[in-house]
Amino acid sequence: MSRTKGARSSRLPLLTDEIGPAGKSSAPIPSGDEAELTRRILADVLKRIEPTLEQRIHKALVPALTRVGQALLIQLRAELAARLRNAIARAVAEELSRHRKR
């Protein structure tokens, strides 16, 4: 994969990629607090990749969910039609039975 700046916009950044200008952090580095530094770096990385990640997940899931939804709709229509046919057949049979007893 190419390391040019244009190619970076089409993929997620790697930990080895330069995220911003060297030495320019969005928050000051806390002295001696590794957990806080880890939290800040993670928050910064997530803030940068979440829009891209969400967009890619959406792009991948929409077609799959659409196909599943369409298949489910076809099944539900078939089941509803079968139940309606059965209910109408029973109603017709009951009505004919009443007329025959008269």
VMD Tcl script that builds the backbone (N, CA, C; Angstrom):
set m [mol new atoms 306]
animate dup $m
set s [atomselect $m all]
$s set {name element resname resid chain x y z} {
  {N N MET 1 A 0.834 -1.176 0.000}
  {CA C MET 1 A 0.000 0.000 0.000}
  {C C MET 1 A 0.883 1.244 0.000}
  {N N SER 2 A 0.489 2.237 -0.725}
  {CA C SER 2 A 1.292 3.453 -0.841}
  {C C SER 2 A 1.201 4.275 0.435}
  {N N ARG 3 A 2.259 4.950 0.765}
  {CA C ARG 3 A 2.288 5.777 1.981}
  {C C ARG 3 A 2.075 7.251 1.654}
  {N N THR 4 A 1.533 7.556 0.486}
  {CA C THR 4 A 1.318 8.953 0.129}
  {C C THR 4 A 0.145 9.497 0.905}
  {N N LYS 5 A 0.092 10.800 1.033}
  {CA C LYS 5 A -0.948 11.432 1.826}
  {C C LYS 5 A -2.335 11.163 1.239}
  {N N GLY 6 A -2.458 11.131 -0.094}
  {CA C GLY 6 A -3.733 10.866 -0.730}
  {C C GLY 6 A -4.242 9.475 -0.441}
  {N N ALA 7 A -3.355 8.510 -0.358}
  {CA C ALA 7 A -3.749 7.131 -0.090}
  {C C ALA 7 A -4.216 6.961 1.350}
  {N N ARG 8 A -3.751 7.782 2.255}
  {CA C ARG 8 A -4.141 7.658 3.664}
  {C C ARG 8 A -5.624 7.922 3.871}
  {N N SER 9 A -6.231 8.807 3.071}
  {CA C SER 9 A -7.627 9.151 3.288}
  {C C SER 9 A -8.562 7.994 2.967}
  {N N SER 10 A -8.101 6.985 2.210}
  {CA C SER 10 A -8.967 5.878 1.834}
  {C C SER 10 A -8.826 4.683 2.770}
  {N N ARG 11 A -8.067 4.789 3.842}
  {CA C ARG 11 A -7.912 3.687 4.784}
  {C C ARG 11 A -7.824 4.243 6.195}
  {N N LEU 12 A -7.989 3.349 7.148}
  {CA C LEU 12 A -7.868 3.754 8.545}
  {C C LEU 12 A -6.408 4.033 8.868}
  {N N PRO 13 A -6.146 5.003 9.730}
  {CA C PRO 13 A -4.757 5.271 10.086}
  {C C PRO 13 A -4.187 4.131 10.936}
  {N N LEU 14 A -2.917 3.905 10.781}
  {CA C LEU 14 A -2.218 2.912 11.587}
  {C C LEU 14 A -1.530 3.617 12.737}
  {N N LEU 15 A -1.183 2.868 13.768}
  {CA C LEU 15 A -0.488 3.478 14.900}
  {C C LEU 15 A 0.861 4.048 14.469}
  {N N THR 16 A 1.427 3.504 13.394}
  {CA C THR 16 A 2.725 3.994 12.928}
  {C C THR 16 A 2.593 5.208 12.026}
  {N N ASP 17 A 1.370 5.536 11.603}
  {CA C ASP 17 A 1.162 6.722 10.770}
  {C C ASP 17 A 1.292 7.980 11.615}
  {N N GLU 18 A 1.708 9.014 10.987}
  {CA C GLU 18 A 1.792 10.303 11.675}
  {C C GLU 18 A 0.401 10.894 11.682}
  {N N ILE 19 A -0.135 11.190 12.857}
  {CA C ILE 19 A -1.493 11.696 12.978}
  {C C ILE 19 A -1.522 13.214 12.843}
  {N N GLY 20 A -0.565 13.876 13.337}
  {CA C GLY 20 A -0.511 15.325 13.257}
  {C C GLY 20 A 0.921 15.776 13.227}
  {N N PRO 21 A 1.143 17.079 13.221}
  {CA C PRO 21 A 2.521 17.569 13.234}
  {C C PRO 21 A 3.272 17.037 14.452}
  {N N ALA 22 A 4.502 16.578 14.236}
  {CA C ALA 22 A 5.307 16.016 15.324}
  {C C ALA 22 A 5.493 17.037 16.437}
  {N N GLY 23 A 5.293 16.582 17.670}
  {CA C GLY 23 A 5.505 17.451 18.820}
  {C C GLY 23 A 4.323 18.336 19.144}
  {N N LYS 24 A 3.249 18.284 18.374}
  {CA C LYS 24 A 2.083 19.135 18.640}
  {C C LYS 24 A 0.922 18.254 19.071}
  {N N SER 25 A 0.744 18.104 20.354}
  {CA C SER 25 A -0.326 17.288 20.911}
  {C C SER 25 A -1.511 18.187 21.228}
  {N N SER 26 A -2.715 17.623 21.160}
  {CA C SER 26 A -3.908 18.404 21.467}
  {C C SER 26 A -4.033 18.679 22.961}
  {N N ALA 27 A -3.356 17.886 23.780}
  {CA C ALA 27 A -3.405 18.076 25.226}
  {C C ALA 27 A -1.996 17.933 25.786}
  {N N PRO 28 A -1.696 18.660 26.840}
  {CA C PRO 28 A -0.358 18.524 27.425}
  {C C PRO 28 A -0.154 17.134 28.013}
  {N N ILE 29 A 1.066 16.622 27.931}
  {CA C ILE 29 A 1.378 15.301 28.458}
  {C C ILE 29 A 1.497 15.388 29.978}
  {N N PRO 30 A 0.697 14.604 30.695}
  {CA C PRO 30 A 0.785 14.644 32.151}
  {C C PRO 30 A 2.084 13.983 32.613}
  {N N SER 31 A 2.671 14.560 33.609}
  {CA C SER 31 A 3.932 13.994 34.101}
  {C C SER 31 A 3.659 12.818 35.022}
  {N N GLY 32 A 4.204 11.657 34.648}
  {CA C GLY 32 A 4.132 10.485 35.510}
  {C C GLY 32 A 2.810 9.758 35.552}
  {N N ASP 33 A 1.806 10.172 34.807}
  {CA C ASP 33 A 0.516 9.506 34.872}
  {C C ASP 33 A 0.274 8.748 33.569}
  {N N GLU 34 A 0.770 7.524 33.498}
  {CA C GLU 34 A 0.679 6.723 32.276}
  {C C GLU 34 A -0.768 6.387 31.918}
  {N N ALA 35 A -1.588 6.113 32.919}
  {CA C ALA 35 A -2.989 5.765 32.659}
  {C C ALA 35 A -3.726 6.935 32.032}
  {N N GLU 36 A -3.494 8.125 32.540}
  {CA C GLU 36 A -4.144 9.313 31.984}
  {C C GLU 36 A -3.654 9.580 30.573}
  {N N LEU 37 A -2.360 9.413 30.326}
  {CA C LEU 37 A -1.801 9.598 28.992}
  {C C LEU 37 A -2.415 8.589 28.028}
  {N N THR 38 A -2.529 7.340 28.461}
  {CA C THR 38 A -3.152 6.302 27.638}
  {C C THR 38 A -4.594 6.666 27.316}
  {N N ARG 39 A -5.328 7.126 28.319}
  {CA C ARG 39 A -6.728 7.510 28.114}
  {C C ARG 39 A -6.842 8.642 27.106}
  {N N ARG 40 A -5.977 9.655 27.219}
  {CA C ARG 40 A -6.019 10.796 26.298}
  {C C ARG 40 A -5.676 10.391 24.872}
  {N N ILE 41 A -4.662 9.555 24.727}
  {CA C ILE 41 A -4.264 9.112 23.385}
  {C C ILE 41 A -5.380 8.277 22.765}
  {N N LEU 42 A -5.953 7.369 23.542}
  {CA C LEU 42 A -7.036 6.542 23.041}
  {C C LEU 42 A -8.230 7.403 22.633}
  {N N ALA 43 A -8.583 8.378 23.461}
  {CA C ALA 43 A -9.699 9.266 23.134}
  {C C ALA 43 A -9.420 10.039 21.854}
  {N N ASP 44 A -8.192 10.502 21.679}
  {CA C ASP 44 A -7.822 11.251 20.483}
  {C C ASP 44 A -7.884 10.370 19.239}
  {N N VAL 45 A -7.353 9.154 19.344}
  {CA C VAL 45 A -7.369 8.229 18.203}
  {C C VAL 45 A -8.807 7.859 17.856}
  {N N LEU 46 A -9.621 7.544 18.864}
  {CA C LEU 46 A -11.011 7.186 18.607}
  {C C LEU 46 A -11.778 8.341 17.969}
  {N N LYS 47 A -11.506 9.553 18.429}
  {CA C LYS 47 A -12.176 10.718 17.868}
  {C C LYS 47 A -11.860 10.852 16.382}
  {N N ARG 48 A -10.659 10.482 15.994}
  {CA C ARG 48 A -10.237 10.606 14.600}
  {C C ARG 48 A -10.748 9.465 13.726}
  {N N ILE 49 A -10.861 8.252 14.274}
  {CA C ILE 49 A -11.238 7.119 13.431}
  {C C ILE 49 A -12.724 6.775 13.485}
  {N N GLU 50 A -13.445 7.213 14.507}
  {CA C GLU 50 A -14.851 6.850 14.630}
  {C C GLU 50 A -15.692 7.254 13.427}
  {N N PRO 51 A -15.560 8.473 12.886}
  {CA C PRO 51 A -16.375 8.811 11.711}
  {C C PRO 51 A -16.109 7.882 10.527}
  {N N THR 52 A -14.839 7.580 10.272}
  {CA C THR 52 A -14.499 6.696 9.165}
  {C C THR 52 A -15.007 5.292 9.438}
  {N N LEU 53 A -14.810 4.816 10.651}
  {CA C LEU 53 A -15.252 3.474 11.016}
  {C C LEU 53 A -16.772 3.360 10.908}
  {N N GLU 54 A -17.486 4.337 11.418}
  {CA C GLU 54 A -18.947 4.332 11.354}
  {C C GLU 54 A -19.424 4.342 9.907}
  {N N GLN 55 A -18.770 5.133 9.080}
  {CA C GLN 55 A -19.131 5.206 7.663}
  {C C GLN 55 A -18.913 3.856 6.975}
  {N N ARG 56 A -17.797 3.205 7.252}
  {CA C ARG 56 A -17.505 1.908 6.637}
  {C C ARG 56 A -18.468 0.830 7.121}
  {N N ILE 57 A -18.779 0.832 8.412}
  {CA C ILE 57 A -19.724 -0.147 8.951}
  {C C ILE 57 A -21.100 0.063 8.311}
  {N N HIS 58 A -21.511 1.315 8.226}
  {CA C HIS 58 A -22.802 1.641 7.614}
  {C C HIS 58 A -22.834 1.173 6.163}
  {N N LYS 59 A -21.781 1.451 5.435}
  {CA C LYS 59 A -21.701 1.067 4.019}
  {C C LYS 59 A -21.762 -0.449 3.856}
  {N N ALA 60 A -21.181 -1.194 4.773}
  {CA C ALA 60 A -21.179 -2.652 4.695}
  {C C ALA 60 A -22.502 -3.253 5.164}
  {N N LEU 61 A -23.115 -2.671 6.185}
  {CA C LEU 61 A -24.312 -3.266 6.770}
  {C C LEU 61 A -25.606 -2.950 6.024}
  {N N VAL 62 A -25.710 -1.780 5.435}
  {CA C VAL 62 A -26.969 -1.384 4.794}
  {C C VAL 62 A -27.413 -2.381 3.731}
  {N N PRO 63 A -26.557 -2.773 2.785}
  {CA C PRO 63 A -27.027 -3.743 1.785}
  {C C PRO 63 A -27.423 -5.092 2.398}
  {N N ALA 64 A -26.650 -5.562 3.363}
  {CA C ALA 64 A -26.956 -6.845 3.993}
  {C C ALA 64 A -28.279 -6.777 4.758}
  {N N LEU 65 A -28.478 -5.715 5.516}
  {CA C LEU 65 A -29.718 -5.573 6.269}
  {C C LEU 65 A -30.918 -5.375 5.345}
  {N N THR 66 A -30.708 -4.716 4.223}
  {CA C THR 66 A -31.784 -4.537 3.249}
  {C C THR 66 A -32.215 -5.890 2.687}
  {N N ARG 67 A -31.236 -6.735 2.331}
  {CA C ARG 67 A -31.566 -8.066 1.808}
  {C C ARG 67 A -32.302 -8.901 2.856}
  {N N VAL 68 A -31.839 -8.869 4.091}
  {CA C VAL 68 A -32.494 -9.625 5.158}
  {C C VAL 68 A -33.912 -9.110 5.374}
  {N N GLY 69 A -34.074 -7.800 5.373}
  {CA C GLY 69 A -35.399 -7.205 5.559}
  {C C GLY 69 A -36.354 -7.602 4.450}
  {N N GLN 70 A -35.871 -7.600 3.205}
  {CA C GLN 70 A -36.716 -7.990 2.076}
  {C C GLN 70 A -37.114 -9.459 2.165}
  {N N ALA 71 A -36.171 -10.321 2.538}
  {CA C ALA 71 A -36.472 -11.744 2.679}
  {C C ALA 71 A -37.493 -11.962 3.795}
  {N N LEU 72 A -37.332 -11.251 4.896}
  {CA C LEU 72 A -38.266 -11.372 6.014}
  {C C LEU 72 A -39.658 -10.905 5.606}
  {N N LEU 73 A -39.722 -9.816 4.858}
  {CA C LEU 73 A -41.007 -9.296 4.396}
  {C C LEU 73 A -41.709 -10.306 3.495}
  {N N ILE 74 A -40.965 -10.962 2.613}
  {CA C ILE 74 A -41.544 -11.984 1.736}
  {C C ILE 74 A -42.101 -13.140 2.573}
  {N N GLN 75 A -41.338 -13.586 3.571}
  {CA C GLN 75 A -41.798 -14.676 4.444}
  {C C GLN 75 A -43.051 -14.278 5.216}
  {N N LEU 76 A -43.063 -13.061 5.748}
  {CA C LEU 76 A -44.218 -12.607 6.526}
  {C C LEU 76 A -45.465 -12.506 5.658}
  {N N ARG 77 A -45.300 -12.010 4.440}
  {CA C ARG 77 A -46.456 -11.923 3.528}
  {C C ARG 77 A -47.008 -13.311 3.219}
  {N N ALA 78 A -46.114 -14.273 2.964}
  {CA C ALA 78 A -46.551 -15.635 2.654}
  {C C ALA 78 A -47.279 -16.248 3.851}
  {N N GLU 79 A -46.733 -16.043 5.051}
  {CA C GLU 79 A -47.364 -16.584 6.251}
  {C C GLU 79 A -48.720 -15.927 6.499}
  {N N LEU 80 A -48.804 -14.639 6.320}
  {CA C LEU 80 A -50.076 -13.928 6.502}
  {C C LEU 80 A -51.109 -14.420 5.493}
  {N N ALA 81 A -50.704 -14.587 4.245}
  {CA C ALA 81 A -51.621 -15.064 3.207}
  {C C ALA 81 A -52.127 -16.469 3.552}
  {N N ALA 82 A -51.241 -17.344 4.024}
  {CA C ALA 82 A -51.645 -18.703 4.386}
  {C C ALA 82 A -52.627 -18.683 5.554}
  {N N ARG 83 A -52.352 -17.882 6.545}
  {CA C ARG 83 A -53.259 -17.806 7.704}
  {C C ARG 83 A -54.620 -17.223 7.307}
  {N N LEU 84 A -54.597 -16.225 6.422}
  {CA C LEU 84 A -55.864 -15.654 5.963}
  {C C LEU 84 A -56.667 -16.684 5.173}
  {N N ARG 85 A -55.983 -17.435 4.296}
  {CA C ARG 85 A -56.683 -18.480 3.531}
  {C C ARG 85 A -57.326 -19.498 4.482}
  {N N ASN 86 A -56.582 -19.917 5.504}
  {CA C ASN 86 A -57.118 -20.885 6.480}
  {C C ASN 86 A -58.303 -20.314 7.248}
  {N N ALA 87 A -58.189 -19.070 7.669}
  {CA C ALA 87 A -59.279 -18.449 8.425}
  {C C ALA 87 A -60.525 -18.301 7.555}
  {N N ILE 88 A -60.335 -17.898 6.315}
  {CA C ILE 88 A -61.478 -17.734 5.409}
  {C C ILE 88 A -62.091 -19.094 5.085}
  {N N ALA 89 A -61.254 -20.109 4.876}
  {CA C ALA 89 A -61.774 -21.453 4.596}
  {C C ALA 89 A -62.606 -21.962 5.765}
  {N N ARG 90 A -62.143 -21.745 6.992}
  {CA C ARG 90 A -62.917 -22.166 8.176}
  {C C ARG 90 A -64.232 -21.394 8.263}
  {N N ALA 91 A -64.177 -20.090 8.022}
  {CA C ALA 91 A -65.394 -19.279 8.093}
  {C C ALA 91 A -66.405 -19.720 7.036}
  {N N VAL 92 A -65.935 -19.993 5.828}
  {CA C VAL 92 A -66.830 -20.448 4.764}
  {C C VAL 92 A -67.423 -21.808 5.134}
  {N N ALA 93 A -66.584 -22.712 5.652}
  {CA C ALA 93 A -67.072 -24.042 6.040}
  {C C ALA 93 A -68.124 -23.939 7.134}
  {N N GLU 94 A -67.913 -23.085 8.127}
  {CA C GLU 94 A -68.895 -22.898 9.203}
  {C C GLU 94 A -70.194 -22.320 8.666}
  {N N GLU 95 A -70.085 -21.358 7.788}
  {CA C GLU 95 A -71.283 -20.731 7.223}
  {C C GLU 95 A -72.074 -21.731 6.383}
  {N N LEU 96 A -71.381 -22.522 5.573}
  {CA C LEU 96 A -72.064 -23.541 4.768}
  {C C LEU 96 A -72.711 -24.587 5.665}
  {N N SER 97 A -72.045 -24.944 6.770}
  {CA C SER 97 A -72.591 -25.915 7.709}
  {C C SER 97 A -73.877 -25.393 8.335}
  {N N ARG 98 A -73.928 -24.131 8.676}
  {CA C ARG 98 A -75.149 -23.522 9.255}
  {C C ARG 98 A -76.288 -23.537 8.260}
  {N N HIS 99 A -75.994 -23.249 6.993}
  {CA C HIS 99 A -77.038 -23.205 5.974}
  {C C HIS 99 A -77.574 -24.610 5.681}
  {N N ARG 100 A -76.739 -25.632 5.800}
  {CA C ARG 100 A -77.166 -27.004 5.531}
  {C C ARG 100 A -78.066 -27.533 6.646}
  {N N LYS 101 A -77.878 -27.043 7.861}
  {CA C LYS 101 A -78.682 -27.517 9.001}
  {C C LYS 101 A -80.075 -26.929 8.975}
  {N N ARG 102 A -80.313 -25.894 8.233}
  {CA C ARG 102 A -81.631 -25.250 8.209}
  {C C ARG 102 A -82.628 -26.005 7.449}
}
mol reanalyze $m
mol bondsrecalc $m
mol representation Tube
mol addrep $m
